[in-house]
Amino acid sequence: MNYKKLGNSGIFVSEICYGAMSFTGSKGWRHISKTNQKEADELTAIAIDNGINFIDTADIYSEGASEIMLGKALGKKRKDIILTTKFGFKVGDGVNDNGLSRKRVIEACNESLKRLNTDYIDLYLIHAADFTTPLEETLSALNDLVRQGKVRYIGCSNFYGWQLVKANSIAEKNGWAKLIVNQIYYSLLGREAEYEMIPAAIEENIANTVWSPLHGGILSGKYLDKKNWPKDTRISEPGAHFPYDLEKGEVIIRTVIRIAKENKVSPAQVSLKYLLMKKGVTSLVIGAKNKEQLLDNLNTVNWELTKEQFDELENLSTPKNVYPHWYYEYFRKTELEKGAHL
C-alpha cells in the first residue's frame, strides 16, 4: 500500500480508502448492499491487513447502521485508523435535523461518536453545502469540536472551488481549524472536477479524496452488455446512476476493458489506477460487497499503467473545454506561437 500526506496536515493516509456505505445490516439501504455484521467484520479486517488505514462512512448511510457496524468492526484496531464520517443531510423528521447550523453540527457529532463507539473522529466532513447557514456559523462550531478534542481534522464533500477558498479564508481570519479535505466525485466518466474543484483544492493545499471512482460500478465493465444487465444492482440501465455521455462512455469503457486485458488485471483496477496517477488526488474511496471485490480493488496498487495507456485514457475522457478554460488556452497557444510566454 502507498500512503500520501492528507492535505495541510501531518498525517498520511492510504491511497485506497475503504468506504463503509455498504454496511447495511438487516434494515439498511438494501438497494446498496446486504452486508451483515459478520461480513462487515471480515471485510474491515481484510482492508486493514492489506495496509488500509483510512476508512469512510456517514451518519446518513443506512440511517446510522453503517456507523454502528463500522464501530463494532474496528474494535481494538480503532486507534490505527484515520476514521472519517460525514454530516449535513436530513437524518430525522424535525425541521432542524439537517443542514449545517451550530445546533446540528454539535448534535450530529455527538450522535456519530455514540454510534461509532469512539471518543473522537479523525476527519469530520461536511457532506454537502448548506446555502442557508452562514459558513462562519458552521466553521465556528466545527472549530469548537476540534478544540474539545471530539474531532481532529475537518473537511467537506462536494464543495464548489469558490466555497473551498472562502471557507479557509474565513478560518484563517478567525484563527480556526481549516478544511484539509474535499471529498469529490471524479472518474473516467466524469472529470468535471478538473474545471475548478481540483485546482482550488491544490491552491489551498486541500486533499482531494474521491467517491464513486468507478461511477457506481459502471467502470468495472460488468454493465457494458445491455442484453445481460446485472440483476442484483441499484443501476437499472445506462445513465441511471449519475449522468454521463453514454456514447463517449461506451468507448471509454471498451478501452478500459482492452487495457485491463493487456495488463492481466480487472477493468476496475485500470479505472482506479488512472485516477491515482492524476494530479491532486490523494485517496480513492472504494466500496465492496464481498471479499473478492475488495481484494481485486486492493490489487490496484501492485502494478502500473504505461504512459501510453494513461495518455490514451486521458485523451478519450477529456471533458469539454468550457469558459474560461478555452479562453486562456487559446491565448496561451497564440503567445507560444509568437515565442512569448503567458
Residue frames relative to the residue before (quaternion, step in Angstrom):
aa qw qx qy qz dx dy dz
M 1.0000 0.0000 0.0000 0.0000 0.00 0.00 0.00
N 0.2754 -0.7364 0.5957 0.1645 3.53 -1.12 0.76
Y 0.2001 -0.7859 0.5779 0.0914 3.57 -1.16 0.65
K 0.1246 -0.7902 0.5980 0.0505 3.56 -1.09 0.77
K 0.5680 -0.5861 0.4612 0.3480 3.54 -1.21 0.63
L 0.3481 -0.7628 0.5139 0.1810 3.56 -0.87 0.97
G 0.8171 -0.2532 0.1202 0.5038 3.53 -0.13 1.34
N 0.7483 -0.3414 0.2873 0.4909 3.55 -1.09 -0.77
S 0.4660 0.6283 -0.4814 0.3954 3.55 0.68 1.17
G 0.5148 -0.6444 0.4624 0.3256 3.55 -1.26 -0.05
I 0.5996 0.5799 -0.3635 0.4148 3.59 1.22 0.18
F 0.2813 -0.7415 0.5893 0.1542 3.54 -1.26 0.57
V 0.1241 -0.7983 0.5882 0.0366 3.55 -1.00 0.88
S 0.5964 -0.5749 0.4287 0.3605 3.54 -1.21 0.52
E 0.5777 -0.6021 0.4319 0.3423 3.57 -1.13 0.72
I 0.7138 0.3198 -0.2139 0.5852 3.54 1.23 -0.49
C 0.1319 -0.7694 0.6231 0.0493 3.55 -0.80 1.07
Y 0.3313 -0.7562 0.5269 0.2018 3.58 -0.79 0.95
G 0.2156 -0.7972 0.5564 0.0920 3.56 -0.69 1.13
A 0.2592 -0.8127 0.5115 0.1029 3.56 -0.70 1.12
M 0.2893 0.7713 -0.5221 0.2209 3.62 1.14 0.44
S 0.6445 0.5400 -0.3191 0.4373 3.59 1.17 -0.57
F 0.5225 0.5990 -0.4302 0.4280 3.61 1.26 -0.04
T 0.0359 0.8667 -0.4899 0.0871 3.56 -0.08 1.29
G 0.2812 -0.7620 0.5364 0.2293 3.58 1.07 -0.59
S 0.7361 -0.4354 0.2966 0.4249 3.57 -1.20 -0.42
K 0.7773 0.3160 -0.1653 0.5182 3.59 1.20 -0.41
G 0.4907 0.7022 -0.4061 0.3183 3.57 1.24 0.20
W 0.7609 -0.3283 0.2775 0.4860 3.52 -1.26 -0.51
R 0.1513 -0.8441 0.5099 0.0684 3.57 0.25 1.27
H 0.5841 0.5628 -0.3799 0.4447 3.60 1.20 -0.32
I 0.6359 0.5057 -0.3216 0.4864 3.58 1.26 -0.37
S 0.7668 -0.2021 0.2073 0.5729 3.54 0.79 -1.06
K 0.2553 -0.7310 0.6032 0.1913 3.56 -1.34 0.04
T 0.2051 0.8142 -0.5043 0.2015 3.53 0.77 1.15
N 0.2164 -0.7783 0.5764 0.1235 3.58 -0.72 1.05
Q 0.7360 -0.4404 0.2748 0.4345 3.60 -1.28 0.15
K 0.6375 0.5326 -0.3342 0.4452 3.58 0.94 -0.82
E 0.6712 0.4820 -0.2907 0.4823 3.57 0.97 -0.86
A 0.6281 0.5318 -0.3294 0.4628 3.58 1.04 -0.77
D 0.6244 0.5349 -0.3285 0.4649 3.58 1.02 -0.80
E 0.6860 0.4937 -0.2840 0.4528 3.57 0.88 -0.97
L 0.6769 0.4949 -0.2954 0.4578 3.58 0.88 -0.93
T 0.6454 0.5164 -0.3159 0.4657 3.59 0.99 -0.83
A 0.6504 0.5140 -0.3108 0.4649 3.59 0.98 -0.83
I 0.6382 0.5195 -0.3251 0.4661 3.59 0.98 -0.83
A 0.6452 0.5288 -0.3193 0.4496 3.58 0.93 -0.92
I 0.6928 0.4730 -0.2766 0.4689 3.58 0.84 -0.99
D 0.6579 0.5207 -0.3082 0.4484 3.59 0.94 -0.86
N 0.7104 0.4222 -0.2467 0.5062 3.57 1.21 -0.50
G 0.7139 -0.5181 0.2354 0.4081 3.56 1.20 0.56
I 0.4896 0.6484 -0.4551 0.3643 3.60 1.19 0.00
N 0.0310 -0.7970 0.6031 0.0032 3.57 -0.87 0.98
F 0.6471 0.4817 -0.2663 0.5275 3.56 1.37 0.19
I 0.0774 0.8123 -0.5679 0.1083 3.60 -0.47 1.20
D 0.1881 -0.8226 0.5362 0.0204 3.54 -0.90 1.05
T 0.0968 0.7566 -0.6442 0.0557 3.54 -1.16 0.76
A 0.1965 -0.7646 0.5921 0.1622 3.59 -1.28 -0.32
D 0.6137 -0.5815 0.3851 0.3701 3.56 -1.16 0.58
I 0.6763 0.5209 -0.2897 0.4328 3.58 1.10 -0.67
Y 0.5474 0.6411 -0.4058 0.3530 3.61 1.14 -0.46
S 0.8395 -0.1195 0.0166 0.5297 3.55 -0.58 1.25
E 0.6074 -0.6111 0.3297 0.3858 3.54 1.06 0.95
G 0.7736 -0.3563 0.1690 0.4961 3.56 0.97 0.89
A 0.4906 0.6837 -0.4271 0.3308 3.60 1.22 -0.30
S 0.6155 0.5621 -0.3468 0.4300 3.59 1.03 -0.77
E 0.6660 0.4929 -0.3058 0.4690 3.60 0.90 -0.90
I 0.6518 0.5207 -0.3194 0.4495 3.59 0.91 -0.89
M 0.6950 0.4774 -0.2724 0.4635 3.56 0.85 -1.00
L 0.6435 0.5165 -0.3232 0.4633 3.58 1.01 -0.79
G 0.6271 0.5418 -0.3358 0.4476 3.59 0.97 -0.83
K 0.6694 0.4812 -0.2891 0.4865 3.57 0.99 -0.84
A 0.6619 0.5267 -0.3066 0.4365 3.58 0.97 -0.87
L 0.6583 0.5179 -0.3127 0.4480 3.58 1.03 -0.74
G 0.0410 -0.8434 0.5334 0.0491 3.58 0.90 -0.87
K 0.8435 -0.1143 0.1198 0.5109 3.56 -0.86 -1.02
K 0.6072 0.5678 -0.3524 0.4299 3.61 1.24 -0.29
R 0.3649 0.7691 -0.4637 0.2458 3.57 1.30 -0.08
K 0.6850 0.5192 -0.3004 0.4135 3.61 0.86 -0.95
D 0.6714 0.5039 -0.2954 0.4562 3.61 1.19 -0.44
I 0.6789 0.5116 -0.2551 0.4607 3.57 1.31 -0.20
I 0.3253 -0.6621 0.6322 0.2368 3.53 -1.19 0.69
L 0.1256 -0.8405 0.5270 0.0044 3.52 -0.09 1.37
T 0.0934 -0.8086 0.5810 -0.0003 3.54 -0.78 1.11
T 0.0955 0.7574 -0.6458 0.0137 3.53 -1.07 0.74
K 0.3143 -0.7652 0.5472 0.1277 3.53 -1.27 0.45
F 0.0967 -0.7833 0.6126 0.0426 3.55 -1.27 0.45
G 0.4804 0.6947 -0.4761 0.2447 3.55 -1.29 0.23
F 0.6624 0.4690 -0.3134 0.4931 3.58 1.11 -0.55
K 0.6463 -0.5407 0.3745 0.3869 3.56 -1.25 0.40
V 0.0666 -0.8240 0.5626 -0.0089 3.58 -0.77 1.06
G 0.7825 0.1991 -0.1286 0.5758 3.59 1.26 0.12
D 0.6414 -0.5506 0.3876 0.3676 3.55 -1.33 -0.03
G 0.5478 0.6439 -0.3900 0.3650 3.58 1.23 -0.29
V 0.6061 -0.5897 0.3988 0.3548 3.55 -1.14 0.63
N 0.7490 0.3581 -0.2041 0.5188 3.61 1.18 -0.52
D 0.4553 0.7013 -0.4359 0.3331 3.58 1.24 0.41
N 0.7194 0.3054 -0.2708 0.5620 3.55 1.09 0.70
G 0.6427 0.5538 -0.3709 0.3778 3.55 -1.28 -0.06
L 0.5266 -0.6634 0.4693 0.2497 3.52 -1.39 -0.05
S 0.2607 0.7681 -0.5405 0.2233 3.60 1.05 0.67
R 0.6552 -0.4867 0.3863 0.4297 3.58 -1.22 0.35
K 0.6230 0.5517 -0.3325 0.4439 3.57 0.96 -0.87
R 0.7246 0.4442 -0.2546 0.4613 3.57 0.79 -1.02
V 0.6006 0.5703 -0.3584 0.4308 3.61 1.00 -0.79
I 0.7085 0.4626 -0.2609 0.4647 3.58 0.80 -1.04
E 0.6695 0.4962 -0.3013 0.4634 3.58 0.91 -0.92
A 0.6571 0.5253 -0.3135 0.4404 3.57 0.91 -0.92
C 0.6489 0.5193 -0.3144 0.4587 3.56 0.96 -0.86
N 0.6779 0.4927 -0.2989 0.4564 3.59 0.83 -0.94
E 0.6457 0.5193 -0.3122 0.4646 3.58 1.04 -0.78
S 0.6659 0.4953 -0.3013 0.4696 3.59 0.98 -0.84
L 0.6159 0.5473 -0.3426 0.4514 3.57 1.00 -0.79
K 0.6609 0.5067 -0.2992 0.4658 3.56 0.98 -0.87
R 0.6875 0.4813 -0.2914 0.4591 3.59 0.85 -0.94
L 0.7040 0.4582 -0.2564 0.4782 3.58 1.00 -0.83
N 0.3016 -0.7820 0.4872 0.2453 3.57 1.31 -0.28
T 0.5414 0.5835 -0.4104 0.4450 3.53 0.87 1.04
D 0.4969 -0.6658 0.4739 0.2921 3.57 -1.24 0.43
Y 0.8093 0.1136 -0.0388 0.5749 3.58 1.20 -0.39
I 0.3019 -0.7054 0.6129 0.1889 3.52 -1.31 0.50
D 0.4264 -0.7228 0.4772 0.2607 3.58 -0.70 1.04
L 0.8049 0.0252 0.0358 0.5918 3.57 0.85 -1.00
Y 0.0820 -0.8113 0.5788 -0.0080 3.57 -0.51 1.23
L 0.1213 -0.8435 0.5232 0.0062 3.55 -0.51 1.25
I 0.4113 -0.6210 0.6079 0.2751 3.52 -1.19 0.72
H 0.3815 -0.7763 0.4516 0.2187 3.60 -0.48 1.17
A 0.7817 -0.0943 0.0774 0.6116 3.59 1.08 -0.65
A 0.6051 -0.5828 0.4044 0.3615 3.55 -1.17 0.59
D 0.2299 -0.7257 0.6356 0.1287 3.53 -1.23 0.70
F 0.2104 -0.8243 0.5157 0.1018 3.59 -0.41 1.21
T 0.5839 0.5533 -0.3734 0.4619 3.58 1.29 0.34
T 0.7351 0.3973 -0.2164 0.5050 3.56 0.90 -0.96
P 0.4765 -0.6604 0.4911 0.3092 3.63 -0.88 0.86
L 0.5601 -0.6144 0.4409 0.3383 3.58 -1.02 0.80
E 0.5888 0.5908 -0.3654 0.4132 3.58 1.08 -0.73
E 0.6577 0.5163 -0.3094 0.4529 3.58 0.95 -0.88
T 0.6769 0.4963 -0.2879 0.4611 3.58 0.91 -0.94
L 0.7012 0.4766 -0.2726 0.4549 3.56 0.82 -1.00
S 0.6094 0.5453 -0.3466 0.4594 3.58 1.09 -0.66
A 0.6668 0.4965 -0.2950 0.4709 3.58 0.95 -0.90
L 0.6498 0.5080 -0.3119 0.4716 3.58 0.99 -0.83
N 0.6328 0.5300 -0.3298 0.4582 3.58 1.03 -0.76
D 0.6141 0.5392 -0.3392 0.4658 3.58 1.07 -0.73
L 0.6506 0.5165 -0.3160 0.4584 3.59 0.99 -0.84
V 0.6260 0.5249 -0.3274 0.4748 3.57 1.09 -0.74
R 0.6817 0.4894 -0.2860 0.4625 3.59 0.88 -0.93
Q 0.6634 0.4926 -0.2968 0.4787 3.58 1.14 -0.61
G 0.5010 -0.6777 0.4105 0.3482 3.59 1.24 -0.23
K 0.4852 0.6693 -0.4361 0.3556 3.59 1.25 0.10
V 0.7675 0.1777 -0.0815 0.6105 3.56 1.24 -0.58
R 0.3429 -0.7503 0.5290 0.1990 3.59 -0.96 0.86
Y 0.7957 -0.0039 0.0557 0.6030 3.58 0.91 -1.00
I 0.2376 -0.7698 0.5753 0.1415 3.56 -1.22 0.50
G 0.0278 0.7806 -0.6239 0.0259 3.52 -1.28 0.46
C 0.3547 -0.7185 0.5558 0.2214 3.54 -1.27 -0.30
S 0.2288 -0.7361 0.6114 0.1788 3.52 -1.34 -0.02
N 0.8586 0.1410 -0.1154 0.4791 3.56 -1.06 0.83
F 0.3614 0.7261 -0.5062 0.2932 3.60 1.08 0.64
Y 0.5043 -0.5920 0.5349 0.3304 3.53 -1.21 0.61
G 0.6418 -0.5255 0.3865 0.4032 3.57 -1.22 0.40
W 0.6691 0.5047 -0.3111 0.4482 3.57 0.92 -0.87
Q 0.6284 0.5356 -0.3440 0.4470 3.59 1.10 -0.60
L 0.5965 0.5534 -0.3569 0.4589 3.58 1.10 -0.66
V 0.6868 0.4842 -0.2777 0.4657 3.54 0.83 -1.03
K 0.6624 0.5079 -0.3071 0.4572 3.58 0.93 -0.89
A 0.6575 0.5293 -0.3146 0.4343 3.57 0.89 -0.93
N 0.7239 0.4292 -0.2622 0.4723 3.57 0.81 -0.92
S 0.5782 0.5528 -0.3785 0.4657 3.57 1.19 -0.41
I 0.6385 0.5123 -0.3124 0.4820 3.58 1.03 -0.83
A 0.6633 0.5128 -0.3034 0.4528 3.57 0.93 -0.94
E 0.6642 0.5035 -0.3069 0.4595 3.58 0.91 -0.89
K 0.6355 0.5473 -0.3198 0.4407 3.57 0.97 -0.86
N 0.7750 0.3546 -0.1676 0.4955 3.58 1.01 -0.87
G 0.4766 -0.6843 0.4356 0.3389 3.58 1.25 -0.04
W 0.4311 0.7059 -0.4470 0.3406 3.56 1.18 0.64
A 0.6534 -0.4759 0.4035 0.4287 3.55 -1.33 0.18
K 0.3158 -0.7619 0.5401 0.1677 3.55 -0.98 0.89
L 0.5769 -0.5440 0.4717 0.3858 3.54 -1.31 0.30
I 0.1227 -0.8046 0.5753 0.0814 3.60 -0.91 0.82
V 0.7705 0.2532 -0.1419 0.5675 3.61 1.28 -0.15
N 0.0368 -0.7194 0.6886 0.0827 3.51 -1.27 0.59
Q 0.1953 -0.7799 0.5854 0.1049 3.58 -0.54 1.15
I 0.0259 -0.8485 0.5229 -0.0767 3.56 -0.48 1.25
Y 0.4644 -0.5928 0.5553 0.3530 3.52 -1.33 0.26
Y 0.1765 0.7628 -0.5979 0.1720 3.59 -0.89 0.97
S 0.2421 0.7633 -0.5741 0.1708 3.59 -0.80 0.96
L 0.6973 -0.4399 0.3520 0.4431 3.56 -1.31 0.03
L 0.6925 0.4489 -0.2731 0.4943 3.59 1.19 -0.46
G 0.8013 0.1444 -0.0837 0.5744 3.58 1.25 -0.14
R 0.0584 0.8340 -0.5411 0.0907 3.57 -0.05 1.31
E 0.2738 0.8047 -0.4927 0.1865 3.59 1.20 0.44
A 0.5418 0.6307 -0.4014 0.3841 3.59 1.16 -0.45
E 0.5832 0.6010 -0.3658 0.4061 3.57 1.23 -0.40
Y 0.5268 0.6433 -0.4145 0.3699 3.58 1.20 -0.38
E 0.8439 -0.0258 0.0823 0.5295 3.59 0.61 -1.13
M 0.6607 0.5636 -0.3287 0.3713 3.60 0.86 -0.95
I 0.7080 0.4508 -0.2714 0.4710 3.58 0.79 -0.98
P 0.6620 0.4893 -0.3314 0.4609 3.66 0.84 -0.80
A 0.6421 0.5172 -0.3282 0.4609 3.60 1.00 -0.79
A 0.6540 0.5132 -0.3131 0.4593 3.57 0.97 -0.85
I 0.6347 0.5205 -0.3242 0.4703 3.57 0.97 -0.84
E 0.6550 0.5224 -0.3063 0.4520 3.57 0.93 -0.91
E 0.7414 0.3995 -0.2059 0.4983 3.59 1.02 -0.85
N 0.4065 -0.7164 0.4593 0.3325 3.60 1.32 -0.01
I 0.3816 0.6832 -0.4991 0.3722 3.53 1.01 1.02
A 0.4161 -0.7159 0.5025 0.2487 3.58 -0.87 0.93
N 0.2584 -0.7229 0.6150 0.1802 3.55 -1.13 0.71
T 0.0311 -0.7492 0.6615 0.0141 3.54 -0.73 1.09
V 0.3286 -0.8062 0.4791 0.1117 3.56 -0.95 0.90
W 0.1587 -0.7599 0.6212 0.1071 3.55 -0.90 0.95
S 0.8379 0.1385 -0.1571 0.5040 3.55 -1.20 0.71
P 0.1017 0.8312 -0.5396 0.0874 3.62 0.78 0.95
L 0.6936 0.4064 -0.2706 0.5296 3.60 1.27 -0.28
H 0.4405 -0.7130 0.4385 0.3246 3.58 1.27 0.36
G 0.7387 -0.4359 0.2255 0.4619 3.53 0.73 1.11
G 0.7147 -0.4330 0.2489 0.4897 3.58 1.22 0.41
I 0.4540 0.7014 -0.4453 0.3218 3.59 1.25 -0.25
L 0.7182 0.4576 -0.2500 0.4608 3.59 0.98 -0.87
S 0.4835 0.6264 -0.4554 0.4079 3.57 1.25 0.26
G 0.4997 -0.6853 0.3951 0.3530 3.56 1.32 -0.27
K 0.5797 0.6325 -0.3710 0.3552 3.59 1.19 -0.34
Y 0.6793 0.4912 -0.2906 0.4614 3.59 1.25 -0.25
L 0.4449 0.7396 -0.4321 0.2613 3.59 1.24 0.00
D 0.6999 0.4403 -0.2626 0.4973 3.58 0.98 -0.83
K 0.2858 -0.8079 0.4934 0.1488 3.58 -0.19 1.29
K 0.6393 0.5298 -0.3261 0.4520 3.61 1.18 -0.53
N 0.7619 0.2622 -0.1533 0.5721 3.58 1.20 -0.47
W 0.0736 0.8393 -0.5300 0.0961 3.55 0.88 1.02
P 0.5304 -0.6365 0.4433 0.3421 3.63 -0.86 0.86
K 0.3986 -0.7434 0.4931 0.2130 3.57 -0.96 0.88
D 0.7416 0.3912 -0.2203 0.4984 3.59 0.90 -0.90
T 0.5060 0.6332 -0.4227 0.4055 3.56 0.58 1.19
R 0.4875 -0.6594 0.4869 0.3008 3.58 -1.18 0.55
I 0.6325 0.5044 -0.3314 0.4855 3.60 1.27 -0.25
S 0.2406 -0.8323 0.4888 0.1022 3.58 -0.30 1.27
E 0.7934 -0.0462 0.0683 0.6032 3.58 1.17 -0.59
P 0.6832 -0.4696 0.3365 0.4466 3.62 -1.23 0.29
G 0.8159 0.2433 -0.1964 0.4864 3.55 -0.94 0.92
A 0.5337 0.6545 -0.3987 0.3576 3.59 1.27 -0.02
H 0.6208 0.5371 -0.3469 0.4537 3.62 1.23 -0.26
F 0.7310 -0.2069 0.1806 0.6247 3.56 0.34 -1.26
P 0.5950 -0.6167 0.3699 0.3590 3.61 -1.02 0.70
Y 0.1729 0.7447 -0.6389 0.0851 3.53 -1.18 0.70
D 0.5990 -0.5525 0.4354 0.3825 3.56 -1.26 0.38
L 0.3438 -0.7911 0.4662 0.1964 3.59 -0.23 1.27
E 0.6639 0.5044 -0.3099 0.4569 3.59 0.93 -0.85
K 0.6770 0.4626 -0.2746 0.5023 3.57 0.90 -0.95
G 0.6369 0.5578 -0.3188 0.4262 3.55 1.03 -0.83
E 0.6378 0.5299 -0.3342 0.4481 3.58 1.00 -0.78
V 0.6289 0.5214 -0.3304 0.4728 3.59 1.04 -0.75
I 0.6476 0.5188 -0.3113 0.4632 3.57 0.96 -0.90
I 0.6814 0.4961 -0.2946 0.4503 3.58 0.84 -0.98
R 0.6513 0.5032 -0.3243 0.4663 3.61 0.95 -0.81
T 0.6342 0.5154 -0.3241 0.4765 3.57 1.09 -0.70
V 0.6173 0.5384 -0.3301 0.4692 3.57 1.03 -0.81
I 0.6600 0.5091 -0.3036 0.4616 3.60 0.92 -0.91
R 0.6575 0.5087 -0.3102 0.4611 3.58 0.97 -0.83
I 0.6663 0.4902 -0.3006 0.4748 3.58 0.93 -0.89
A 0.6006 0.5571 -0.3522 0.4527 3.58 1.09 -0.70
K 0.6587 0.5007 -0.3057 0.4711 3.58 0.95 -0.85
E 0.6318 0.5414 -0.3259 0.4489 3.58 1.03 -0.79
N 0.7590 0.3649 -0.1840 0.5069 3.57 1.06 -0.78
K 0.3729 -0.7543 0.4559 0.2901 3.57 1.37 -0.03
V 0.5282 0.5571 -0.4393 0.4665 3.53 0.96 1.04
S 0.6140 -0.5519 0.4034 0.3947 3.58 -1.25 0.02
P 0.6211 -0.5310 0.4129 0.4023 3.61 -1.20 0.41
A 0.5991 0.5645 -0.3647 0.4352 3.59 1.05 -0.68
Q 0.6608 0.5121 -0.3094 0.4532 3.58 0.93 -0.86
V 0.6225 0.5319 -0.3389 0.4635 3.59 1.02 -0.76
S 0.6730 0.5061 -0.2911 0.4541 3.58 0.90 -0.96
L 0.6712 0.4816 -0.2891 0.4837 3.58 1.02 -0.80
K 0.6445 0.5336 -0.3241 0.4415 3.59 0.93 -0.90
Y 0.6066 0.5619 -0.3517 0.4388 3.58 1.00 -0.81
L 0.6918 0.4794 -0.2854 0.4583 3.60 0.86 -0.95
L 0.6409 0.5342 -0.3289 0.4423 3.58 1.02 -0.75
M 0.6677 0.4858 -0.2930 0.4821 3.57 1.24 -0.43
K 0.5631 0.6242 -0.3764 0.3894 3.58 1.28 -0.15
K 0.5546 -0.6190 0.4541 0.3210 3.55 -1.09 0.80
G 0.8104 0.2963 -0.2206 0.4547 3.55 -0.99 0.87
V 0.6117 0.5479 -0.3600 0.4427 3.60 1.24 -0.14
T 0.2239 -0.7956 0.5543 0.0979 3.58 -0.78 1.08
S 0.8103 -0.1083 0.1309 0.5608 3.58 0.77 -1.00
L 0.2995 -0.7435 0.5753 0.1631 3.56 -1.18 0.68
V 0.3008 -0.7427 0.5722 0.1747 3.57 -0.84 0.99
I 0.0138 -0.8125 0.5819 -0.0315 3.57 -0.49 1.19
G 0.2189 -0.7471 0.6117 0.1408 3.54 -1.10 0.73
A 0.0622 -0.7951 0.6019 0.0398 3.58 -1.18 0.40
K 0.3481 -0.7507 0.5283 0.1901 3.55 -0.87 0.99
N 0.8075 0.0913 -0.0282 0.5821 3.57 1.20 -0.48
K 0.7273 -0.4531 0.3170 0.4065 3.53 -1.36 0.24
E 0.6492 0.5398 -0.3206 0.4294 3.59 0.95 -0.86
Q 0.6544 0.5052 -0.3076 0.4711 3.58 0.94 -0.88
L 0.6656 0.5186 -0.3028 0.4430 3.56 0.89 -0.95
L 0.6844 0.4807 -0.2897 0.4654 3.59 0.83 -0.95
D 0.6224 0.5356 -0.3408 0.4578 3.57 1.04 -0.73
N 0.6752 0.4874 -0.2954 0.4683 3.59 0.88 -0.92
L 0.6411 0.5381 -0.3215 0.4429 3.57 1.02 -0.79
N 0.6254 0.5628 -0.3366 0.4229 3.58 1.11 -0.61
T 0.4247 0.7239 -0.4459 0.3112 3.59 1.29 -0.17
V 0.6964 0.4955 -0.2800 0.4371 3.60 1.00 -0.79
N 0.6596 0.5694 -0.2924 0.3940 3.61 1.23 -0.25
W 0.7517 0.2518 -0.1979 0.5766 3.61 1.20 0.29
E 0.3402 -0.7537 0.5323 0.1809 3.59 -1.30 0.20
L 0.4174 -0.6415 0.5814 0.2761 3.52 -1.20 0.65
T 0.4371 -0.6539 0.5301 0.3168 3.59 -1.05 0.62
K 0.6447 -0.5107 0.3889 0.4150 3.57 -1.23 0.37
E 0.6424 0.5332 -0.3224 0.4462 3.57 1.00 -0.84
Q 0.6652 0.4949 -0.3014 0.4708 3.59 0.97 -0.83
F 0.6378 0.5157 -0.3224 0.4727 3.57 0.99 -0.84
D 0.6717 0.5061 -0.3012 0.4495 3.59 0.86 -0.95
E 0.6275 0.5336 -0.3415 0.4526 3.58 1.02 -0.75
L 0.6720 0.4761 -0.2913 0.4866 3.58 0.92 -0.88
E 0.6205 0.5574 -0.3269 0.4444 3.56 1.02 -0.82
N 0.7086 0.4629 -0.2614 0.4640 3.57 0.84 -0.99
L 0.6557 0.5260 -0.3119 0.4429 3.59 0.99 -0.81
S 0.7819 0.3681 -0.1642 0.4756 3.57 0.98 -0.88
T 0.3438 0.7657 -0.4876 0.2404 3.60 1.26 0.10
P 0.3918 -0.7362 0.4957 0.2425 3.63 -0.72 0.98
K 0.6706 -0.4852 0.3777 0.4151 3.53 -1.31 0.39
N 0.4223 -0.7245 0.4935 0.2307 3.56 -0.94 0.92
V 0.0740 -0.8406 0.5366 0.0026 3.58 0.05 1.31
Y 0.6030 -0.5425 0.4466 0.3776 3.56 -1.32 0.31
P 0.6096 -0.1746 -0.7716 -0.0494 1.66 -2.02 1.49
H 0.3366 0.7771 -0.4835 0.2214 3.61 1.25 0.21
W 0.6836 0.4708 -0.3086 0.4645 3.59 0.86 -0.90
Y 0.5865 0.5998 -0.3560 0.4118 3.56 1.14 -0.69
Y 0.7299 0.4188 -0.2374 0.4853 3.58 0.82 -1.02
E 0.6228 0.5286 -0.3515 0.4574 3.58 1.06 -0.64
Y 0.6198 0.5503 -0.3343 0.4486 3.56 1.05 -0.79
F 0.7262 0.4276 -0.2497 0.4768 3.58 0.80 -1.00
R 0.5939 0.5437 -0.3735 0.4606 3.59 1.12 -0.57
K 0.6519 0.5084 -0.3067 0.4718 3.57 0.97 -0.86
T 0.6485 0.5272 -0.3100 0.4533 3.57 0.99 -0.90
E 0.6814 0.4859 -0.2865 0.4664 3.56 0.91 -0.91
L 0.6382 0.5267 -0.3257 0.4574 3.59 1.03 -0.77
E 0.6308 0.5321 -0.3239 0.4626 3.55 1.07 -0.75
K 0.6710 0.4718 -0.2795 0.4991 3.57 1.19 -0.59
G 0.5189 -0.6491 0.4103 0.3754 3.56 1.28 -0.19
A 0.5421 0.6036 -0.3999 0.4265 3.56 1.29 0.27
H 0.3791 -0.6975 0.5541 0.2504 3.57 -1.32 -0.05
L 0.1268 -0.7826 0.6067 0.0580 3.55 -1.05 0.81
